[in-house]
Amino acid sequence: MPTPEAVLFDLDGTLVDSERANIESVVLAVRRHGGELSAEERTFVVGHSWNEIYEMLARNHSLPVTMTQLIAEAVDEKRALIAGSGIPALPGAVALVKRLARETKLAVVSGASTSEVKDALAGIGLTDCFPLVVAAEDYAHGKPSPEPYAQAIARLGVSAARSVAIEDATPGILSAHAAGARVIAVRAGNFAGYDLSPADAAYYWQVATILPRPIAWTSTLNEDGSANLAPFSFFTGVSSDPPTCLICVARRKLQPDGTRPPKDTWRNIARSGEYVIHVVNDALGHQMNATSRDFPYGTDEFTAAGLTKIASDRIAPPRIAEAPVAMECRLDRIVEVGRTGTAVIIGEILLWHVRDELIVAGRIDLGRLDAIGRMGGPSYSRTRERFDMQRPK
């Protein structure tokens, strides 16, 4: 994943160990009006927003108060419950937030009320780290609706695809995914036993352990003739006769209409069967990273990244003139794998273009190539430090 433009934190069970106090405060507030929460209702309080909690309680208990009044009563009960002890931060949360605050935009996106969020952040000394708080009063539909996270992303002015949500409950995970963000789930505060499998945890374990990964900077042609350019690091060779390689391209995030369309590179290769894969050297790293953002379909990404097009010899998509190596490829097959849909795009390499100065004694000089690779998260590796080992006979 590219460097996150924003990290969006849930509050209860993610930053602070407050879920039990939350449940008890709602129990006590409802009890003021003659109601008693069932075990199912207590579980519902965890992970849902006040909007949904109040709707459920008002329906089940005929509450004579408004949501605003019930929130105020629950806040009073919570303050009494934690008086003297406060609500502890979850392990590592404070240090993580302070480090991230120096690197990217942060927000709290919570189903709690504004006053509850402010109390919690003040209690763990993180008020100044969060310039934006989106709380229950700020939206009409809470988690799992995408509205809370979509609002935070819009107000921060960041890309949904380059935003990461930190969540501890299924409703929040679904909300962030529906808004287009990636999600990391934490278990430390998840005492209710929510299923956290919808989060992107497996992806993060993959990119943090399958490394370093070569980068396939791939050019294709859009239907209108404009050039698309995007980097993919799930990339490797497959066979040498004929020379064949594969790249893996995922579908887009869930759209408002419930679909997950293919990304532009997948769409273009499936239509035309032609593409160019470029090796990325250190000098082109920033321009490569610039093409990882989501451009509107039809954007000429060579122009957007300040790169020069040069015609390919055997296929229609252009190649990057500045790239040290370019491989013209023709599609062999696409195999779709995974529950959410990822295309394993297998293609034959028809022709290599290698800059003359890279060739020494008939071979590519790796030092002159100066290729870079992907590590986990925003980290990359250089290939300037190498060593040789002879295979045993």
C-alpha positions in Angstrom: 0.0 0.0 0.0 1.2 3.6 -0.7 2.1 5.8 2.2 -1.2 6.6 4.0 -2.5 10.1 3.6 -4.5 9.7 6.8 -5.0 7.3 9.7 -8.5 7.2 11.1 -8.9 5.8 14.7 -12.0 4.4 16.3 -12.0 5.4 19.9 -13.5 2.8 22.3 -11.6 -0.5 22.3 -9.0 0.9 19.9 -7.4 3.9 21.7 -8.9 3.5 25.2 -10.1 0.4 27.1 -13.6 1.8 27.6 -16.1 -0.6 26.1 -17.2 -2.1 29.5 -17.7 1.4 30.9 -19.7 2.4 27.8 -22.0 -0.5 28.2 -22.5 0.1 31.9 -23.2 3.8 31.4 -25.9 3.0 28.9 -27.4 0.4 31.2 -27.6 3.0 34.0 -29.0 5.7 31.8 -31.8 3.5 30.5 -32.4 2.2 34.0 -33.3 5.8 35.0 -36.4 5.4 32.7 -37.4 2.0 34.0 -35.7 -0.1 31.3 -33.2 -3.0 31.6 -30.9 -4.0 28.8 -30.8 -7.6 27.6 -27.5 -9.4 26.9 -28.1 -8.9 23.2 -28.7 -5.2 23.6 -25.5 -4.9 25.7 -23.5 -6.5 22.9 -25.1 -4.2 20.4 -23.7 -1.1 22.3 -20.2 -2.3 21.4 -19.1 -1.1 18.0 -22.3 0.8 17.1 -22.9 4.5 17.0 -25.2 6.4 19.3 -27.6 6.9 16.4 -28.2 3.1 16.1 -28.0 2.5 19.8 -30.7 5.1 20.6 -33.0 3.9 17.8 -32.7 0.3 19.1 -33.3 1.3 22.8 -36.1 3.8 22.0 -37.9 1.1 20.0 -37.4 -1.7 22.6 -38.0 0.4 25.8 -40.2 3.3 24.7 -37.8 5.8 26.1 -39.4 9.2 26.9 -36.2 11.1 26.2 -34.4 12.3 23.0 -31.0 10.9 21.9 -29.3 14.1 23.1 -30.8 13.7 26.5 -29.9 10.0 26.7 -26.3 10.8 25.7 -26.1 13.4 28.4 -27.3 11.0 31.0 -25.0 8.2 29.8 -22.0 10.7 29.9 -22.9 11.6 33.5 -23.0 7.9 34.4 -19.7 7.2 32.7 -18.0 10.1 34.4 -19.2 8.8 37.8 -18.0 5.3 37.0 -14.5 6.3 36.1 -14.1 9.1 38.6 -10.7 8.8 40.2 -9.4 6.0 37.9 -10.0 7.4 34.4 -10.1 5.2 31.3 -6.7 3.6 30.5 -5.2 3.8 27.1 -4.8 0.5 25.3 -1.2 -0.8 25.2 1.0 1.1 22.7 -1.8 3.4 21.6 -0.4 6.7 22.9 3.1 6.1 21.5 1.7 5.0 18.1 -0.5 8.1 17.8 2.3 10.5 18.8 4.5 8.9 16.1 1.9 9.0 13.4 0.9 12.6 14.2 4.4 13.6 13.0 4.0 11.8 9.7 0.4 12.0 8.5 -3.1 13.4 9.1 -5.1 11.9 12.0 -8.8 11.8 13.0 -11.0 10.0 15.5 -14.1 8.5 13.9 -16.3 7.3 16.7 -19.8 6.3 17.5 -19.5 8.0 20.8 -20.6 11.5 21.5 -18.3 14.5 21.1 -18.1 15.0 24.8 -17.2 11.3 25.4 -14.4 11.6 22.7 -13.0 14.8 24.2 -13.0 13.3 27.7 -11.2 10.2 26.6 -8.6 12.0 24.5 -7.9 14.5 27.3 -7.6 11.6 29.8 -4.8 10.0 27.8 -3.1 13.2 26.7 -3.8 13.0 23.0 -6.2 15.9 22.4 -3.6 17.9 20.4 -2.9 14.9 18.1 -6.3 14.8 16.6 -7.3 18.0 14.7 -10.5 16.3 13.5 -13.1 14.4 15.5 -16.2 12.9 13.8 -18.6 11.8 16.5 -22.3 10.7 16.7 -23.7 14.2 16.5 -21.9 14.8 13.1 -23.8 12.2 11.0 -27.3 10.8 10.5 -26.2 7.1 10.0 -23.5 5.5 12.1 -21.4 2.5 11.6 -21.7 0.2 9.6 -22.9 2.9 7.2 -19.9 4.5 5.3 -21.1 7.9 6.4 -18.8 8.5 9.4 -15.6 7.5 7.6 -16.6 9.1 4.3 -17.2 12.4 6.2 -13.8 12.2 7.9 -12.0 11.5 4.6 -13.8 14.4 2.9 -13.1 16.8 5.7 -9.4 15.9 5.8 -9.2 16.3 2.0 -7.5 12.9 1.5 -7.9 9.9 -0.8 -10.1 7.1 0.6 -7.8 4.6 -1.1 -4.8 6.0 0.8 -6.6 6.2 4.2 -6.2 3.5 6.9 -8.8 2.9 9.6 -8.0 1.3 13.0 -11.0 -0.6 14.3 -11.9 -3.2 16.9 -15.5 -4.2 15.8 -17.2 -5.5 12.7 -19.6 -2.5 12.3 -16.6 -0.1 12.1 -14.6 -2.4 9.8 -17.6 -2.6 7.4 -18.1 1.2 7.6 -14.5 2.0 6.8 -14.4 -0.5 3.9 -17.6 0.9 2.5 -16.0 4.4 2.5 -13.1 3.0 0.5 -10.4 2.9 3.3 -8.2 0.0 4.3 -8.7 -1.4 7.8 -6.4 -2.7 10.4 -8.2 -4.6 13.2 -7.0 -4.6 16.8 -8.0 -7.3 19.3 -6.8 -5.8 22.6 -10.2 -4.1 23.3 -12.4 -6.5 21.5 -13.8 -8.3 24.5 -17.2 -8.7 22.9 -15.7 -11.3 20.4 -16.5 -9.5 17.2 -15.3 -11.2 14.0 -12.4 -9.1 12.7 -11.8 -11.2 9.6 -13.2 -8.5 7.2 -10.2 -6.3 8.0 -7.1 -6.2 5.8 -4.8 -7.9 8.4 -3.8 -10.6 6.0 -2.7 -8.0 3.4 -0.4 -6.3 6.0 1.1 -9.6 7.0 1.8 -10.4 3.4 3.5 -7.1 2.6 5.5 -7.2 5.8 6.9 -10.7 5.3 7.0 -11.3 1.5 9.9 -9.0 0.7 11.7 -7.3 -0.8 9.4 -7.3 -3.8 10.3 -6.1 -7.3 8.0 -3.4 -8.8 6.1 -3.9 -12.1 5.5 -0.3 -13.2 2.9 -1.1 -15.8 1.6 0.9 -18.7 -1.6 0.2 -20.6 -3.9 2.1 -22.9 -7.4 3.3 -21.8 -10.3 3.0 -24.1 -10.0 6.7 -25.1 -6.3 6.2 -26.0 -4.9 7.9 -23.0 -2.1 6.1 -21.2 -2.5 4.5 -17.8 0.4 3.8 -15.5 0.5 2.0 -12.2 2.9 0.1 -10.0 2.3 -3.4 -8.7 4.7 -5.3 -6.3 3.0 -8.7 -6.4 5.1 -9.5 -9.5 7.5 -12.3 -10.5 8.7 -14.4 -13.3 7.0 -17.6 -14.2 8.9 -19.5 -16.9 11.7 -18.9 -19.5 10.3 -20.7 -22.5 8.6 -18.6 -23.5 9.7 -15.9 -21.1 6.6 -15.3 -19.0 5.8 -13.2 -15.9 2.8 -12.4 -13.8 1.4 -9.4 -12.0 -1.4 -9.4 -9.5 -4.1 -6.6 -9.7 -6.9 -6.3 -7.2 -10.4 -5.0 -7.6 -11.3 -1.6 -6.4 -12.9 -1.0 -3.0 -16.6 -1.6 -2.6 -18.6 1.0 -4.5 -21.9 2.7 -3.4 -23.8 0.4 -5.8 -22.3 -2.7 -4.1 -19.9 -3.6 -6.9 -16.1 -3.9 -6.9 -15.0 -3.2 -10.5 -11.5 -4.1 -11.8 -8.8 -1.6 -11.5 -7.9 0.2 -14.6 -4.8 -1.9 -15.4 -6.8 -5.1 -15.2 -9.6 -3.6 -17.2 -7.2 -2.4 -20.0 -5.2 -5.6 -20.2 -8.4 -7.7 -20.3 -9.6 -5.6 -23.2 -6.4 -5.2 -25.3 -4.1 -8.0 -24.2 -1.1 -5.6 -24.3 1.0 -3.9 -21.6 4.6 -2.8 -20.8 6.3 -3.6 -17.5 9.1 -1.3 -16.4 11.9 -1.7 -13.9 11.9 1.1 -11.3 15.3 2.5 -10.4 16.0 4.9 -7.5 16.0 8.0 -9.7 12.3 7.3 -10.7 11.0 6.3 -7.3 9.1 9.4 -6.5 7.4 9.5 -10.0 6.5 5.8 -9.6 4.9 6.5 -6.2 3.0 9.4 -7.8 1.3 7.0 -10.2 0.0 4.9 -7.3 -2.8 7.3 -6.5 -6.3 6.8 -7.9 -6.6 9.0 -11.0 -10.0 9.3 -12.8 -10.3 6.9 -15.7 -9.0 8.5 -18.8 -6.2 10.5 -17.1 -2.9 10.4 -19.0 -0.7 9.3 -16.1 2.5 9.8 -18.1 1.7 13.5 -18.2 0.6 13.6 -14.6 3.9 12.1 -13.4 6.0 14.2 -15.8 7.3 11.2 -17.8 8.1 10.9 -21.5 6.3 8.5 -23.7 8.1 6.5 -26.3 6.5 4.1 -28.8 6.7 0.4 -28.2 7.9 -1.8 -31.1 5.4 -4.7 -31.0 2.4 -3.5 -29.0 0.3 -0.3 -28.8 0.8 0.8 -25.2 3.7 3.3 -24.9 6.7 2.8 -22.7 8.6 5.2 -20.3 11.6 6.7 -22.0 13.3 7.4 -18.7 13.0 3.7 -17.4 16.2 1.7 -17.4 14.4 -1.5 -18.6 11.0 -2.0 -20.3 9.4 -5.3 -21.2 6.7 -5.4 -23.9 4.2 -8.1 -22.9 1.2 -9.8 -24.4 -1.5 -11.4 -22.3 -1.5 -15.2 -22.0 -4.4 -15.6 -19.5 -6.0 -14.0 -16.4 -6.9 -16.2 -13.4 -9.1 -14.6 -10.8 -8.4 -15.7 -7.3 -9.5 -14.9 -3.7 -12.8 -14.1 -2.1 -12.8 -10.4 -3.1 -11.3 -10.9 -6.5 -7.7 -10.5 -7.6 -6.5 -11.0 -11.1 -3.3 -13.0 -11.6 -2.3 -11.6 -15.0 0.1 -13.9 -16.8 1.8 -12.6 -19.9 4.6 -13.4 -22.4 7.5 -11.0 -22.6 7.9 -10.2 -26.3 10.8 -7.8 -26.1 13.2 -6.2 -23.7 14.4 -2.6 -24.0 17.5 -2.0 -21.9 19.5 1.2 -21.8 22.9 0.8 -23.4 24.9 2.1 -20.4 23.6 -0.8 -18.3 25.2 -3.5 -20.4 28.7 -4.6 -19.3 30.3 -7.6 -21.0 26.9 -8.6 -22.4 25.1 -8.6 -19.1 23.1 -6.0 -17.1 25.3 -4.4 -14.4 23.1 -4.5 -11.3 24.9 -1.5 -9.7 24.2 0.6 -12.8 20.6 -0.6 -12.8 20.1 0.6 -9.2 16.6 -1.0 -8.9 14.4 -0.5 -5.9 11.9 -2.8 -4.3 8.9 -2.7 -2.0 9.0 -3.6 1.7 6.1 -3.3 4.1 3.9 -0.2 4.3 5.6 2.9 2.9 9.1 1.4 3.0 11.3 0.6 0.0 14.7 -1.0 -0.4 17.6 -0.2 -2.6 19.9 -2.8 -4.3 23.2 -1.1 -3.8 24.4 -3.5 -1.1 24.7 -7.0 -2.6 26.7 -10.2 -2.1 27.4 -13.3 -4.1 26.9 -17.0 -3.1 27.8 -19.9 -5.4 25.4 -22.7 -5.5 26.8 -26.0 -4.2 27.6 -28.7 -6.7 
